[in-house]
Amino acid sequence: LGMRLETLKEDIARLEEGIEAVRKALAQEAQRRSRDEAMALNSRGVALYHRGAAEAAEAAFRSVIELDPGFAEAHNNLGLALSRQGRDAEAEASFQKALELAPAMAEAINNLGFLFHQNMQFEKAVEMFKRSTLEARDASVAYTNLGNACYRLGRYSEAVDAWKKAVERDPLNEPARDALKMFQQAVV
């Protein structure tokens, strides 16, 4: 009887281990599905944003964040949707949240810089665009934006340097080439 009791205890312990393993696997599967759903909703929001449906895109991005609060890209995208609606303070908070979650996210850095530029906060824009040139894989756009912000501050040599770097990285960068050409014509 004592042997049977020990065997039953061992069997129960193995069953409990098995049940725990199944619970963990189910939790991981639920988390994977939630992440997949969040990614699909984020893609839907991006499509809506590009179609000009900023309010619908906002709703999609908010749903993503509800599913996965740590999804930095969704916070960045929400910032874009809010900015398009003229809700700049909320947009700034969303970009900042994206950067809190992913400090090296070049898109959020650049978007925040662009928001500052739009609101004529050129010093803040320069700061963000400089940071973006360090983080972006293709920094051509960041250098173009940096040049534009420096130009607005009257820092012309910095603007020209930034535009030149933009063209060096992407010889087809029309805005940077046009800015350089316009500046050179104005100086002559």
MIKE-623308 format. One record per residue (C-alpha): residue in one letter; residue number from 1; x, y, z. Coordinates in Angstrom, 1 decimal, padded with zeros to 4 digits. Layout:
residues N
+--------+-----+--------+--------+--------+
| residu | num |      x |      y |      z |
+--------+-----+--------+--------+--------+
|      a | NUM |      X |      Y |      Z |
...
+--------+-----+--------+--------+--------+
END
This chain:
residues 188
+--------+-----+--------+--------+--------+
| residu | num |      x |      y |      z |
+--------+-----+--------+--------+--------+
|      l |   1 |  000.0 |  000.0 |  000.0 |
|      g |   2 |  002.9 |  002.4 |  000.9 |
|      m |   3 |  004.5 |  001.6 | -002.5 |
|      r |   4 |  001.2 |  002.4 | -004.4 |
|      l |   5 |  000.8 |  005.6 | -002.5 |
|      e |   6 |  004.3 |  006.7 | -003.5 |
|      t |   7 |  003.6 |  005.7 | -007.1 |
|      l |   8 |  000.4 |  007.7 | -007.1 |
|      k |   9 |  002.2 |  010.7 | -005.7 |
|      e |  10 |  004.8 |  010.5 | -008.5 |
|      d |  11 |  002.1 |  010.1 | -011.1 |
|      i |  12 |  000.2 |  013.1 | -009.7 |
|      a |  13 |  003.4 |  015.2 | -009.7 |
|      r |  14 |  004.1 |  014.2 | -013.4 |
|      l |  15 |  000.5 |  015.1 | -014.3 |
|      e |  16 |  000.8 |  018.5 | -012.6 |
|      e |  17 |  004.1 |  019.1 | -014.5 |
|      g |  18 |  002.3 |  018.1 | -017.7 |
|      i |  19 | -000.7 |  020.4 | -016.9 |
|      e |  20 |  001.7 |  023.3 | -016.2 |
|      a |  21 |  003.6 |  022.7 | -019.5 |
|      v |  22 |  000.2 |  022.7 | -021.4 |
|      r |  23 | -000.8 |  026.0 | -019.6 |
|      k |  24 |  002.5 |  027.6 | -020.6 |
|      a |  25 |  002.1 |  026.4 | -024.2 |
|      l |  26 | -001.4 |  027.8 | -024.4 |
|      a |  27 | -000.3 |  031.1 | -022.9 |
|      q |  28 |  002.5 |  031.3 | -025.5 |
|      e |  29 |  000.1 |  030.5 | -028.3 |
|      a |  30 | -002.4 |  033.2 | -027.0 |
|      q |  31 |  000.4 |  035.7 | -026.9 |
|      r |  32 |  001.6 |  034.8 | -030.4 |
|      r |  33 | -002.0 |  035.1 | -031.7 |
|      s |  34 | -002.4 |  038.4 | -030.0 |
|      r |  35 |  000.9 |  039.7 | -031.5 |
|      d |  36 | -000.2 |  038.4 | -034.9 |
|      e |  37 | -003.6 |  040.2 | -034.5 |
|      a |  38 | -001.8 |  043.4 | -033.4 |
|      m |  39 |  000.5 |  043.3 | -036.5 |
|      a |  40 | -002.5 |  042.7 | -038.8 |
|      l |  41 | -004.4 |  045.6 | -037.2 |
|      n |  42 | -001.3 |  047.8 | -037.5 |
|      s |  43 | -001.1 |  047.0 | -041.2 |
|      r |  44 | -004.7 |  047.8 | -041.6 |
|      g |  45 | -004.2 |  051.1 | -039.9 |
|      v |  46 | -001.3 |  051.9 | -042.2 |
|      a |  47 | -003.4 |  051.2 | -045.2 |
|      l |  48 | -006.2 |  053.4 | -043.9 |
|      y |  49 | -003.8 |  056.2 | -043.1 |
|      h |  50 | -002.4 |  056.1 | -046.7 |
|      r |  51 | -006.0 |  056.2 | -048.0 |
|      g |  52 | -006.5 |  059.5 | -046.1 |
|      a |  53 | -008.8 |  057.9 | -043.4 |
|      a |  54 | -006.9 |  059.3 | -040.4 |
|      e |  55 | -009.7 |  058.8 | -037.9 |
|      a |  56 | -010.2 |  055.1 | -038.9 |
|      a |  57 | -006.4 |  054.6 | -038.8 |
|      e |  58 | -006.3 |  056.2 | -035.4 |
|      a |  59 | -009.0 |  053.7 | -034.2 |
|      a |  60 | -007.0 |  050.8 | -035.7 |
|      f |  61 | -003.8 |  051.9 | -034.0 |
|      r |  62 | -005.5 |  052.4 | -030.7 |
|      s |  63 | -006.8 |  048.8 | -031.0 |
|      v |  64 | -003.3 |  047.6 | -031.6 |
|      i |  65 | -002.0 |  049.4 | -028.5 |
|      e |  66 | -004.8 |  047.9 | -026.5 |
|      l |  67 | -003.8 |  044.4 | -027.6 |
|      d |  68 |  000.0 |  045.1 | -027.2 |
|      p |  69 |  000.9 |  048.3 | -025.3 |
|      g |  70 |  004.5 |  047.7 | -026.0 |
|      f |  71 |  004.2 |  047.8 | -029.8 |
|      a |  72 |  006.3 |  050.9 | -030.5 |
|      e |  73 |  005.5 |  051.0 | -034.2 |
|      a |  74 |  001.8 |  051.4 | -033.4 |
|      h |  75 |  002.5 |  054.3 | -031.1 |
|      n |  76 |  004.5 |  056.0 | -033.9 |
|      n |  77 |  001.7 |  055.3 | -036.4 |
|      l |  78 | -000.9 |  056.7 | -034.0 |
|      g |  79 |  001.2 |  059.8 | -033.8 |
|      l |  80 |  001.1 |  060.2 | -037.6 |
|      a |  81 | -002.7 |  059.7 | -037.6 |
|      l |  82 | -003.2 |  062.3 | -034.8 |
|      s |  83 | -000.9 |  064.7 | -036.5 |
|      r |  84 | -002.8 |  064.4 | -039.7 |
|      q |  85 | -005.9 |  065.4 | -037.7 |
|      g |  86 | -004.1 |  068.5 | -036.3 |
|      r |  87 | -003.9 |  067.0 | -032.8 |
|      d |  88 | -000.2 |  067.8 | -032.4 |
|      a |  89 |  000.1 |  067.6 | -028.6 |
|      e |  90 | -001.4 |  064.0 | -028.7 |
|      a |  91 |  000.8 |  063.2 | -031.7 |
|      e |  92 |  003.9 |  064.4 | -029.8 |
|      a |  93 |  003.0 |  062.2 | -026.9 |
|      s |  94 |  002.5 |  059.2 | -029.1 |
|      f |  95 |  005.9 |  059.7 | -030.8 |
|      q |  96 |  007.5 |  060.1 | -027.4 |
|      k |  97 |  005.9 |  056.9 | -026.2 |
|      a |  98 |  007.3 |  055.1 | -029.3 |
|      l |  99 |  010.7 |  056.4 | -028.4 |
|      e | 100 |  010.3 |  055.4 | -024.8 |
|      l | 101 |  009.7 |  051.9 | -026.0 |
|      a | 102 |  012.2 |  051.9 | -028.8 |
|      p | 103 |  014.8 |  054.7 | -028.3 |
|      a | 104 |  016.5 |  054.1 | -031.6 |
|      m | 105 |  013.4 |  054.1 | -033.8 |
|      a | 106 |  014.5 |  056.4 | -036.6 |
|      e | 107 |  011.0 |  056.8 | -037.9 |
|      a | 108 |  009.6 |  058.1 | -034.6 |
|      i | 109 |  012.6 |  060.4 | -034.2 |
|      n | 110 |  012.2 |  061.8 | -037.7 |
|      n | 111 |  008.4 |  062.1 | -037.3 |
|      l | 112 |  008.8 |  064.0 | -034.0 |
|      g | 113 |  011.4 |  066.3 | -035.7 |
|      f | 114 |  009.0 |  066.9 | -038.6 |
|      l | 115 |  006.2 |  067.8 | -036.1 |
|      f | 116 |  008.5 |  070.3 | -034.4 |
|      h | 117 |  009.4 |  071.7 | -037.8 |
|      q | 118 |  005.8 |  072.0 | -038.7 |
|      n | 119 |  005.1 |  073.9 | -035.5 |
|      m | 120 |  008.1 |  076.2 | -036.1 |
|      q | 121 |  010.1 |  074.8 | -033.2 |
|      f | 122 |  013.2 |  074.6 | -035.4 |
|      e | 123 |  015.8 |  074.1 | -032.6 |
|      k | 124 |  013.9 |  071.1 | -031.4 |
|      a | 125 |  013.5 |  069.9 | -035.0 |
|      v | 126 |  017.3 |  070.2 | -035.6 |
|      e | 127 |  017.9 |  068.2 | -032.4 |
|      m | 128 |  015.6 |  065.4 | -033.6 |
|      f | 129 |  016.9 |  065.4 | -037.2 |
|      k | 130 |  020.5 |  065.2 | -036.0 |
|      r | 131 |  019.5 |  062.2 | -033.8 |
|      s | 132 |  017.7 |  060.7 | -036.8 |
|      t | 133 |  020.8 |  060.9 | -039.0 |
|      l | 134 |  022.5 |  058.6 | -036.4 |
|      e | 135 |  019.7 |  056.0 | -036.2 |
|      a | 136 |  018.3 |  055.8 | -039.8 |
|      r | 137 |  019.5 |  053.1 | -042.1 |
|      d | 138 |  019.2 |  055.5 | -045.0 |
|      a | 139 |  019.8 |  058.9 | -043.4 |
|      s | 140 |  019.2 |  060.8 | -046.7 |
|      v | 141 |  015.7 |  062.0 | -045.6 |
|      a | 142 |  016.9 |  062.9 | -042.2 |
|      y | 143 |  019.7 |  065.0 | -043.6 |
|      t | 144 |  017.3 |  066.7 | -046.0 |
|      n | 145 |  015.0 |  067.5 | -043.0 |
|      l | 146 |  018.0 |  068.7 | -041.0 |
|      g | 147 |  019.1 |  071.0 | -043.8 |
|      n | 148 |  015.6 |  072.4 | -044.0 |
|      a | 149 |  015.4 |  073.1 | -040.3 |
|      c | 150 |  018.9 |  074.7 | -040.2 |
|      y | 151 |  018.0 |  076.9 | -043.2 |
|      r | 152 |  014.9 |  078.1 | -041.3 |
|      l | 153 |  017.2 |  079.1 | -038.4 |
|      g | 154 |  019.5 |  081.0 | -040.8 |
|      r | 155 |  022.3 |  078.4 | -040.2 |
|      y | 156 |  023.0 |  078.2 | -043.9 |
|      s | 157 |  026.4 |  076.5 | -043.9 |
|      e | 158 |  024.9 |  073.7 | -041.7 |
|      a | 159 |  021.9 |  073.5 | -044.1 |
|      v | 160 |  024.2 |  073.1 | -047.1 |
|      d | 161 |  026.3 |  070.5 | -045.4 |
|      a | 162 |  023.2 |  068.5 | -044.5 |
|      w | 163 |  021.8 |  068.7 | -048.0 |
|      k | 164 |  025.1 |  067.6 | -049.4 |
|      k | 165 |  025.2 |  064.6 | -047.1 |
|      a | 166 |  021.6 |  063.8 | -048.1 |
|      v | 167 |  022.6 |  063.8 | -051.8 |
|      e | 168 |  025.8 |  061.8 | -051.1 |
|      r | 169 |  023.6 |  059.1 | -049.5 |
|      d | 170 |  021.0 |  059.2 | -052.2 |
|      p | 171 |  021.9 |  060.9 | -055.4 |
|      l | 172 |  018.2 |  060.7 | -056.5 |
|      n | 173 |  017.0 |  062.8 | -053.4 |
|      e | 174 |  015.2 |  065.5 | -055.4 |
|      p | 175 |  014.3 |  067.7 | -052.4 |
|      a | 176 |  017.9 |  067.9 | -051.2 |
|      r | 177 |  019.2 |  068.5 | -054.7 |
|      d | 178 |  016.6 |  071.2 | -055.3 |
|      a | 179 |  017.4 |  072.9 | -052.0 |
|      l | 180 |  021.1 |  072.9 | -052.9 |
|      k | 181 |  020.4 |  074.3 | -056.3 |
|      m | 182 |  018.0 |  077.0 | -055.0 |
|      f | 183 |  020.5 |  078.0 | -052.3 |
|      q | 184 |  023.4 |  078.2 | -054.8 |
|      q | 185 |  021.3 |  080.3 | -057.2 |
|      a | 186 |  020.3 |  082.7 | -054.4 |
|      v | 187 |  023.9 |  083.2 | -053.3 |
|      v | 188 |  025.2 |  083.9 | -056.8 |
+--------+-----+--------+--------+--------+
END
